[in-house]
Amino acid sequence: EEIQKVFPKNFYENKFLTVTVQTGSPNQKLKELKEDKSSFRPFTNVREIEVTTFRSEAKYTDKRHPDEVKFAKTLEEDLARRDFTVNAIAIKIQDTKYKIQDPFGGQGDIEDKIIRAVGNSEERFSEDALRMMRAVRFATTLDGSASWRIEEKTAQAIKKNSFLLKIISQERTRDEFLKIIMSGRAAEGIELLRQLNLLKYIVPELEAGFGVSQNKHHIYECYEHYLRSLDFAAKK
């Protein structure tokens, strides 16, 4: 109610306790694309800004949506819902001063370039199984370098729960997969998906080529051939 008073032009989603503020700003993304296609980069459309209260959630029966969303009493309770520590950081702003709120050590993991689940890894992935692919996407795309890694307990939880990916819609799986293969380290991303037992639930045909040799005209097995082709395309 307080947010709605500050921003009269809004619509409220009671199910998610979210007020979407309509700012009246132009669609900057299209404007930038028209002016200079070479500098175009995707970023958040500021025409609509989602403002959400502290929330807590009940169990996830469908492994995607919480059965119930309700108000949380503390910021830490809200941040405990996040997927990875690097995404569980907030800023407290008072007047012109701000203070970082980081109850799960996300800043340290950013510094060390580690993808680590918040709290219990298996619980986080059972809440939304797509988070397992997101871990690979972050490890593949952040900073564009090869130095990010998935923390061991988080990686083990992904291997153990990889079968949950079957529950996720193909549209959501596709979106994460495209982000991985459109990165400069696409081949590394595919191999990481295979190592974490995820690839067989996304593109099983690729994993079927693992360890399969070709005729004498090819020096690489099928799977390595796929990766090398993808790597070449990504870098070019």
KAVEN-V615059 format. One record per helix or strand of 2 or more residues. SS is the DSSP state (h for helix, s for strand). FROM is the first residue (numbers start at 0). TO is the last residue. Records with the same first field share a line. If there is no record, write none. Layout:
SS: FROM-TO + FROM-TO
This chain:
h: 1-5 + 27-34 + 36-38 + 74-78 + 84-86 + 105-111 + 120-126 + 129-143 + 151-166 + 169-180 + 185-194 + 198-200 + 203-207 + 221-234
s: 9-12 + 17-21 + 47-51 + 54-56 + 68-70 + 89-93 + 96-100 + 113-114 + 148-149
